[in-house]
Amino acid sequence: MQPARLVVAVVLVALGPLVVACTKSGEGWALAAQDLQSSGASFDPGAILDPASMQDEAALDAGAIEQFLQQTPYGGPSFLAAYSSNGVPASDAVAAAARRYSLDPIVFLVRAEMDQGLVASTAYPSPASRVEYAFGCGCTAPGSCDPTYAGFDVQVDCLGAALRDALDAVAATGETAGGWGPNLASVTLDGVDVTPRDDSTAALYQYTPLVAVGKAGGNWLFWNLWQQF
């Protein structure tokens, strides 16, 4: 991991709630209607995503990711299918981060939709920060971001680093920096008692300590989009 990426990853782990506040929907745009429609499956806040699925880095290669972006669950192509940042196509950026941090590529696609509605967007969205600072890396507040971290490729790498750091922390100590761990009872920022069943669920709550059933911004939405994607 490059030193700059490490600094951002540490900031993300330490200031997860701040990052969520910077990237959640609501600043002049809205999620696609189907994003908030329940998949019909039974939701368990303690089991958002199983470890095998979260860490299946080979689930999709760059070609399959590109195919997904060309024909999304929203009935057409995402602008990400033709988008590049710093000379890196979005599909290549996701594939590279998936390999580097041993994460399923769909994790990145779900977060891109969950945080900024990027998968459903057919054209480059406004404001540009929704893409260039998609996951809030390098940002201390909305509109206050370090240009060093601009670009979807950089943001995807930063997201991967933060999730991998959380997973590695659970493996080493049994819990994340924020105290999320398998079989450890915790309370989310929206006041829900949650006991993660596994390291992957703990890592997701470390990054976004919200449940928010039926709403934008929490792990219910991650779970619901995963079912759809």
Rosetta silent file (secondary structure, phi, psi, omega in degrees, C-alpha in Angstrom):
SEQUENCE: MQPARLVVAVVLVALGPLVVACTKSGEGWALAAQDLQSSGASFDPGAILDPASMQDEAALDAGAIEQFLQQTPYGGPSFLAAYSSNGVPASDAVAAAARRYSLDPIVFLVRAEMDQGLVASTAYPSPASRVEYAFGCGCTAPGSCDPTYAGFDVQVDCLGAALRDALDAVAATGETAGGWGPNLASVTLDGVDVTPRDDSTAALYQYTPLVAVGKAGGNWLFWNLWQQF
SCORE:     score description
SCORE:     0.000 S_00000001
   1 L     0.000  135.266  179.076    0.000    0.000    0.000 S_00000001
   2 L   -72.128  149.738 -178.538    1.354    3.423   -0.845 S_00000001
   3 H   -53.954  -42.559 -179.004    1.935    5.807    2.110 S_00000001
   4 H   -61.965  -40.009  179.027   -0.683    8.283    0.903 S_00000001
   5 H   -64.715  -37.111 -178.736   -3.287    5.527    0.691 S_00000001
   6 H   -63.833  -42.687  179.316   -2.399    4.397    4.202 S_00000001
   7 H   -60.406  -45.916 -179.983   -3.012    7.864    5.622 S_00000001
   8 H   -63.826  -40.739 -179.564   -6.409    8.058    3.973 S_00000001
   9 H   -61.679  -41.366  179.476   -7.327    4.566    5.139 S_00000001
  10 H   -64.153  -42.063  178.175   -6.475    5.480    8.747 S_00000001
  11 H   -62.231  -41.550  179.326   -8.566    8.638    8.500 S_00000001
  12 H   -62.145  -43.564 -178.346  -11.484    6.651    7.103 S_00000001
  13 H   -67.158  -41.014 -177.337  -11.334    4.112    9.907 S_00000001
  14 H   -74.702  -31.949 -173.186  -11.024    6.755   12.609 S_00000001
  15 L  -121.171   39.764 -178.266  -13.619    9.127   11.169 S_00000001
  16 H   -50.035  -48.486 -179.255  -16.118    6.778    9.560 S_00000001
  17 H   -59.152  -36.670  179.329  -19.201    8.818   10.585 S_00000001
  18 H   -64.418  -43.197 -179.845  -17.655   11.982    9.105 S_00000001
  19 H   -63.064  -42.314  178.293  -17.025   10.274    5.780 S_00000001
  20 H   -59.101  -42.807 -178.717  -20.589    8.967    5.697 S_00000001
  21 H   -62.923  -31.409 -178.997  -21.881   12.481    6.320 S_00000001
  22 H   -77.353  -24.281 -169.332  -19.855   13.769    3.400 S_00000001
  23 H  -115.080   -7.978 -176.136  -20.996   11.160    0.919 S_00000001
  24 L   -68.793  159.487 -177.628  -24.596   10.206    1.667 S_00000001
  25 L   -70.471  160.733  175.093  -27.350   11.107   -0.775 S_00000001
  26 L   129.125  -14.792 -178.680  -29.446   14.222   -0.411 S_00000001
  27 L   -89.422   70.978  175.767  -27.295   17.097   -1.697 S_00000001
  28 L    85.631    9.730  178.778  -29.414   17.969   -4.731 S_00000001
  29 L  -150.802  166.405 -178.897  -29.953   14.412   -6.013 S_00000001
  30 L  -137.504  152.926  174.628  -31.823   11.269   -5.061 S_00000001
  31 L   -65.492  157.695  173.309  -31.289    7.540   -5.367 S_00000001
  32 L   -61.451  145.359 -176.280  -33.171    5.593   -8.014 S_00000001
  33 H   -56.404  -39.073 -176.404  -36.607    4.583   -6.740 S_00000001
  34 H   -69.156  -18.712  178.890  -35.838    0.869   -6.997 S_00000001
  35 H   -62.215  -33.401 -176.847  -32.838    1.257   -4.686 S_00000001
  36 H   -98.375    5.017  175.364  -35.175    1.795   -1.752 S_00000001
  37 L   -88.400  125.413 -176.997  -37.647   -0.897   -2.756 S_00000001
  38 L   -59.368  140.557  178.707  -37.162   -3.987   -0.618 S_00000001
  39 L   -70.790  -15.202 -178.596  -35.815   -7.021   -2.401 S_00000001
  40 L    95.592  -13.193  177.375  -38.337   -9.139   -0.510 S_00000001
  41 L   -76.932  163.677  179.813  -35.679  -11.133    1.308 S_00000001
  42 L   -81.628  126.004 -177.120  -35.527  -11.225    5.103 S_00000001
  43 L   -94.555  128.874  175.826  -33.177   -8.565    6.484 S_00000001
  44 L  -122.022  111.344 -177.647  -30.922   -9.315    9.472 S_00000001
  45 L   -62.621  -15.560  178.620  -28.877   -6.270   10.610 S_00000001
  46 L   -90.627   -2.935 -178.349  -26.302   -8.615   12.115 S_00000001
  47 L  -140.530   75.476 -176.890  -25.615  -10.391    8.822 S_00000001
  48 L   -75.182  -45.272 -178.508  -25.241   -7.827    6.036 S_00000001
  49 L  -154.776  130.777 -177.103  -22.859   -9.832    3.838 S_00000001
  50 L   -73.000  152.698 -175.938  -21.148  -13.159    4.443 S_00000001
  51 H   -58.364  -40.830 -178.511  -17.313  -13.295    4.464 S_00000001
  52 H   -61.632  -41.281  179.584  -16.995  -15.588    1.441 S_00000001
  53 H   -70.219  -44.221 -177.203  -19.040  -13.235   -0.721 S_00000001
  54 H   -62.832  -33.907 -173.758  -17.376  -10.051    0.491 S_00000001
  55 L  -106.618   24.301  177.964  -13.887  -11.380   -0.158 S_00000001
  56 L   -87.401   77.366 -174.677  -14.516  -13.115   -3.489 S_00000001
  57 L   -62.387  -22.827 -176.969  -12.043  -10.997   -5.456 S_00000001
  58 L   -95.554   11.097 -177.069  -12.400  -13.196   -8.546 S_00000001
  59 L   -59.551  -39.147  179.128  -16.189  -12.891   -8.773 S_00000001
  60 L  -140.507  136.234  171.264  -15.905  -10.519  -11.756 S_00000001
  61 L   -92.394 -179.983 -176.391  -12.958   -9.534  -13.917 S_00000001
  62 H   -58.537  -37.514  179.029  -12.639   -6.142  -15.601 S_00000001
  63 H   -64.642  -41.330  179.786  -14.537   -7.378  -18.668 S_00000001
  64 H   -70.025  -35.473  176.289  -17.455   -8.636  -16.590 S_00000001
  65 H   -64.154  -44.123  177.717  -17.532   -5.394  -14.603 S_00000001
  66 H   -60.985  -40.862  178.349  -17.661   -3.441  -17.849 S_00000001
  67 H   -62.501  -41.698  177.339  -20.488   -5.670  -19.074 S_00000001
  68 H   -59.744  -44.558 -178.760  -22.397   -5.006  -15.839 S_00000001
  69 H   -69.313  -26.259  177.001  -21.921   -1.250  -16.294 S_00000001
  70 H   -74.712  -31.490  179.591  -23.101   -1.487  -19.899 S_00000001
  71 L  -134.589   84.334 -174.944  -26.306   -3.251  -18.828 S_00000001
  72 L   -82.246  170.583  175.164  -27.122   -2.303  -15.249 S_00000001
  73 L   -64.336   -6.607 -178.196  -30.132   -3.377  -13.148 S_00000001
  74 L   -94.105    7.940  172.363  -31.586    0.031  -14.071 S_00000001
  75 L    91.190    8.492  179.711  -32.263   -1.023  -17.651 S_00000001
  76 L  -169.802 -173.205 -177.404  -29.390    0.640  -19.466 S_00000001
  77 L   -78.600  149.299  168.896  -25.733    1.667  -19.269 S_00000001
  78 L   -87.187  150.342  175.684  -24.124    3.621  -16.473 S_00000001
  79 H   -60.622  -22.798 -179.556  -21.945    6.566  -17.453 S_00000001
  80 H   -63.426  -21.236  179.996  -19.179    4.686  -15.620 S_00000001
  81 H   -62.996  -28.247 -178.663  -19.015    2.270  -18.559 S_00000001
  82 H  -115.709   11.351 -174.099  -17.321    4.988  -20.630 S_00000001
  83 L   -99.559  138.926  173.990  -15.706    6.953  -17.807 S_00000001
  84 E  -130.545  149.283  174.141  -12.006    7.092  -16.977 S_00000001
  85 E  -132.678  135.050 -177.274  -10.142    8.988  -14.267 S_00000001
  86 L    53.512   32.499  179.102   -6.406    9.584  -14.270 S_00000001
  87 L    79.340    7.560 -176.745   -6.329    7.466  -17.429 S_00000001
  88 E  -112.812  117.711  175.532   -7.943    4.466  -15.707 S_00000001
  89 E   -59.019  146.713 -177.808  -11.340    3.138  -16.892 S_00000001
  90 H   -56.316  -40.957 -178.922  -13.828    2.717  -14.052 S_00000001
  91 H   -64.435  -37.895  177.786  -14.092   -1.042  -14.660 S_00000001
  92 H   -68.825  -37.616  179.212  -10.301   -1.418  -14.453 S_00000001
  93 H   -62.534  -43.805  179.136  -10.189    0.655  -11.261 S_00000001
  94 H   -65.886  -44.416 -179.745  -12.759   -1.587   -9.583 S_00000001
  95 H   -62.667  -41.159 -179.279  -11.044   -4.770  -10.757 S_00000001
  96 H   -65.851  -43.399  179.193   -7.640   -3.558   -9.555 S_00000001
  97 H   -66.781  -37.131  178.038   -8.932   -2.574   -6.110 S_00000001
  98 H   -60.115  -44.277  178.879  -10.778   -5.883   -5.799 S_00000001
  99 H   -67.759  -44.975 -174.672   -7.540   -7.777   -6.442 S_00000001
 100 H   -62.974  -38.157 -174.514   -5.401   -5.529   -4.260 S_00000001
 101 H  -111.118   10.069  178.407   -7.649   -5.752   -1.213 S_00000001
 102 L    51.826   57.302  178.946   -9.223   -9.192   -1.817 S_00000001
 103 L  -129.365  149.440  177.272  -12.771   -7.864   -2.040 S_00000001
 104 L   -65.882  132.246  178.663  -15.652   -8.741   -4.328 S_00000001
 105 H   -55.541  -29.498 -178.492  -15.921   -6.114   -7.110 S_00000001
 106 H   -64.952  -26.230  176.163  -19.654   -5.853   -6.441 S_00000001
 107 H   -56.397  -44.114 -178.427  -18.827   -4.312   -3.052 S_00000001
 108 H   -69.686  -38.831  179.588  -17.410   -1.284   -4.877 S_00000001
 109 H   -67.671  -39.725  176.561  -20.331   -1.079   -7.292 S_00000001
 110 H   -61.737  -45.538 -179.191  -22.841   -1.243   -4.441 S_00000001
 111 H   -66.998  -35.236  178.510  -21.052    1.543   -2.575 S_00000001
 112 H   -62.412  -38.385  176.600  -20.834    3.660   -5.732 S_00000001
 113 H   -76.245  -45.140 -177.354  -24.611    3.466   -6.056 S_00000001
 114 H   -60.128  -43.610 -174.741  -25.306    3.667   -2.349 S_00000001
 115 H   -83.795  -36.508 -172.093  -23.155    6.738   -1.740 S_00000001
 116 H  -136.922    2.877  179.858  -23.613    8.706   -4.952 S_00000001
 117 L    65.835   30.275 -171.537  -26.070    6.948   -7.281 S_00000001
 118 L   -76.653  -32.078 -179.521  -23.329    6.414   -9.849 S_00000001
 119 L   -68.870  -38.219 -179.432  -24.391    3.048  -11.249 S_00000001
 120 L   -77.984  -17.787 -177.097  -27.886    4.322  -12.062 S_00000001
 121 L   -73.685  126.174  179.580  -26.567    7.590  -13.568 S_00000001
 122 L   -89.910  -16.410  178.127  -26.561    7.503  -17.361 S_00000001
 123 L  -131.943  156.900  178.710  -24.608   10.773  -17.674 S_00000001
 124 L   -53.601  121.557 -171.585  -21.782   12.317  -15.662 S_00000001
 125 L   -82.027  167.115  175.553  -23.612   13.664  -12.603 S_00000001
 126 L  -119.887  140.611   -2.734  -23.521   17.034  -10.920 S_00000001
 127 L   -74.434  164.381 -177.520  -21.782   18.116   -8.814 S_00000001
 128 L   -61.463  -24.579 -179.408  -18.518   16.595  -10.017 S_00000001
 129 H   -61.224  -23.232  177.898  -17.573   15.720   -6.436 S_00000001
 130 H   -62.286  -25.749  179.142  -20.088   12.861   -6.607 S_00000001
 131 H  -102.293  -51.880 -171.752  -17.627   11.135   -8.931 S_00000001
 132 H   -70.476  -24.904  175.364  -14.222   12.635   -8.209 S_00000001
 133 L  -129.775   47.629 -170.664  -14.619   12.279   -4.429 S_00000001
 134 L   -52.932  -38.150 -175.438  -17.216    9.516   -4.488 S_00000001
 135 L  -110.623   13.964  174.866  -16.299    8.008   -1.120 S_00000001
 136 L    76.324    7.960  179.988  -15.135   11.151    0.659 S_00000001
 137 L   -68.068  131.041 -179.019  -11.457   10.212    0.677 S_00000001
 138 L    83.654    5.111 -178.685   -9.294   13.285    1.154 S_00000001
 139 E  -109.167  132.754  175.560  -12.290   15.383    2.254 S_00000001
 140 E   -98.741  -17.793  177.273  -12.604   17.006    5.664 S_00000001
 141 E  -164.967  160.551  176.685  -16.007   18.513    4.858 S_00000001
 142 L   -55.040  127.295  179.907  -18.294   18.826    1.820 S_00000001
 143 L    84.611   -1.987  179.143  -16.497   21.013   -0.713 S_00000001
 144 E  -122.857   86.586 -173.257  -13.188   20.818    1.152 S_00000001
 145 E  -130.938  143.621  178.178  -11.205   18.041   -0.512 S_00000001
 146 L   -75.056  120.744 -178.877   -7.536   17.455   -1.294 S_00000001
 147 H   -61.662  -17.191  176.855   -7.101   17.377   -5.098 S_00000001
 148 H   -59.398  -27.719 -176.038   -4.480   14.660   -4.644 S_00000001
 149 H  -101.869   14.479  179.006   -7.368   12.258   -4.053 S_00000001
 150 L   -74.463  140.755  177.559   -9.504   13.323   -7.004 S_00000001
 151 L   120.581  134.876 -179.669  -10.632   10.598   -9.382 S_00000001
 152 H   -59.102  -37.098  179.889  -12.892    7.590   -9.165 S_00000001
 153 H   -62.028  -41.738  179.268   -9.860    5.267   -9.380 S_00000001
 154 H   -67.685  -42.127 -179.557   -8.244    6.891   -6.333 S_00000001
 155 H   -64.771  -40.451  178.370  -11.515    6.849   -4.406 S_00000001
 156 H   -63.366  -42.956  178.516  -12.134    3.175   -5.177 S_00000001
 157 H   -62.024  -40.702 -179.670   -8.650    2.288   -3.977 S_00000001
 158 H   -65.406  -42.359  175.975   -9.224    4.253   -0.779 S_00000001
 159 H   -59.381  -45.909  179.061  -12.525    2.497   -0.098 S_00000001
 160 H   -59.724  -41.272  179.791  -10.839   -0.861   -0.585 S_00000001
 161 H   -63.348  -41.394 -179.129   -8.045    0.083    1.803 S_00000001
 162 H   -65.262  -44.471  179.757  -10.505    1.137    4.516 S_00000001
 163 H   -67.491  -40.043  178.169  -12.539   -2.069    4.293 S_00000001
 164 H   -64.870  -40.378  177.972   -9.413   -4.241    4.200 S_00000001
 165 H   -60.342  -40.066  179.102   -7.989   -2.450    7.246 S_00000001
 166 H   -66.718  -43.397  178.165  -11.205   -3.182    9.138 S_00000001
 167 H   -62.801  -42.304  179.856  -11.176   -6.839    8.110 S_00000001
 168 H   -66.628  -35.256  178.191   -7.505   -7.174    9.074 S_00000001
 169 H   -64.320  -41.526  177.479   -8.164   -5.527   12.440 S_00000001
 170 H   -63.166  -41.641  179.864  -10.873   -8.093   13.201 S_00000001
 171 H   -63.789  -34.959 -175.476   -8.510  -10.893   12.200 S_00000001
 172 H   -85.766  -37.041 -171.594   -5.758   -9.529   14.450 S_00000001
 173 H  -125.283   -9.448 -178.018   -7.694   -8.341   17.508 S_00000001
 174 L    92.852   -5.433  179.692  -11.269   -9.568   17.178 S_00000001
 175 L  -158.858  161.997  178.219  -12.691   -6.111   16.508 S_00000001
 176 L   -81.322  177.230  177.867  -12.309   -2.992   14.400 S_00000001
 177 L   -61.249  -27.110  179.748  -10.934    0.335   15.625 S_00000001
 178 L   -92.662    5.443  176.699  -14.502    1.346   16.407 S_00000001
 179 L    88.457   13.571  177.518  -15.245   -1.785   18.433 S_00000001
 180 L   -90.090  128.760 -179.829  -17.208   -3.725   15.808 S_00000001
 181 L  -160.835  162.508  178.190  -16.538   -7.440   15.812 S_00000001
 182 L   -57.702  130.182  177.452  -18.175  -10.859   15.502 S_00000001
 183 L    66.532   18.224  175.028  -20.431  -11.599   18.467 S_00000001
 184 L  -107.613  119.744 -179.199  -19.775   -8.148   19.988 S_00000001
 185 L   -74.451  132.879  178.062  -22.929   -6.177   20.743 S_00000001
 186 E  -141.070  168.206  178.238  -22.828   -2.540   19.607 S_00000001
 187 E  -120.465  129.754 -179.001  -25.249    0.311   18.991 S_00000001
 188 L   -76.488  170.956  179.070  -25.380    2.104   15.645 S_00000001
 189 L   -65.201  -22.362  175.922  -25.597    5.873   15.214 S_00000001
 190 L   -97.859   20.333  169.459  -29.325    5.490   14.573 S_00000001
 191 L    77.075   25.405  179.811  -29.796    3.652   17.857 S_00000001
 192 L  -101.747  129.907  175.180  -30.102    0.052   16.671 S_00000001
 193 E   -75.330  122.539 -177.486  -28.590   -2.765   18.745 S_00000001
 194 E  -132.584  133.885  172.556  -26.477   -4.877   16.398 S_00000001
 195 L  -120.825  100.168 -179.497  -24.313   -7.930   17.025 S_00000001
 196 L   -58.813  140.562  177.897  -22.354   -8.733   13.850 S_00000001
 197 L   -85.071  -21.053 -172.033  -22.136  -12.419   13.050 S_00000001
 198 L  -151.133  174.234 -176.952  -18.911  -12.166   11.095 S_00000001
 199 H   -68.329  -33.321 -178.614  -15.924  -10.005   10.167 S_00000001
 200 H   -66.580  -43.794  177.272  -17.450   -8.757    6.920 S_00000001
 201 H   -64.436  -40.088  177.765  -20.535   -7.368    8.641 S_00000001
 202 H   -61.501  -41.883 -179.967  -18.331   -5.805   11.326 S_00000001
 203 H   -64.037  -39.036  179.510  -16.197   -4.120    8.653 S_00000001
 204 H   -66.418  -37.198  176.897  -19.277   -2.686    6.956 S_00000001
 205 H   -73.594  -30.556  174.549  -20.500   -1.203   10.236 S_00000001
 206 H   -61.405  -41.132 -179.195  -17.047    0.187   10.941 S_00000001
 207 H   -74.995  -39.408 -179.631  -17.246    2.055    7.643 S_00000001
 208 L  -138.289   93.469 -175.589  -20.927    3.030    8.011 S_00000001
 209 L   -81.227   55.006  178.921  -22.316    2.627   11.551 S_00000001
 210 L  -136.386  151.259  171.559  -25.962    2.934   10.511 S_00000001
 211 L  -102.219  -58.960  174.267  -28.807    0.518    9.769 S_00000001
 212 L    51.375   60.857  179.666  -31.467    2.934    8.391 S_00000001
 213 L   -59.817  128.695  177.656  -34.018    0.366    7.209 S_00000001
 214 L    75.524    9.037 -176.615  -35.839    1.564    4.098 S_00000001
 215 L  -128.839  169.923  175.074  -33.708    4.699    3.855 S_00000001
 216 L   -78.104  154.147  167.277  -30.555    5.955    2.186 S_00000001
 217 L    97.556   -8.844 -175.918  -27.185    5.929    3.895 S_00000001
 218 L  -122.542 -176.690 -176.249  -27.099    2.763    5.995 S_00000001
 219 H   -73.631  -17.518  170.379  -26.268   -0.913    5.853 S_00000001
 220 H   -61.596  -42.341 -179.410  -29.843   -1.866    5.003 S_00000001
 221 H   -65.870  -39.839  175.739  -29.282   -0.096    1.688 S_00000001
 222 H   -57.574  -49.404 -179.490  -25.981   -1.919    1.160 S_00000001
 223 H   -59.792  -45.162 -176.560  -27.748   -5.223    1.805 S_00000001
 224 H   -66.239  -42.208  177.746  -30.695   -4.331   -0.433 S_00000001
 225 H   -66.734  -36.275  177.980  -28.489   -3.221   -3.341 S_00000001
 226 H   -59.850  -42.542  178.136  -26.382   -6.364   -2.986 S_00000001
 227 H   -60.663  -41.142 -177.828  -29.520   -8.449   -3.499 S_00000001
 228 H   -71.777  -39.617 -175.809  -30.387   -6.435   -6.626 S_00000001
 229 L   -76.916    0.000    0.000  -26.889   -6.386   -8.086 S_00000001
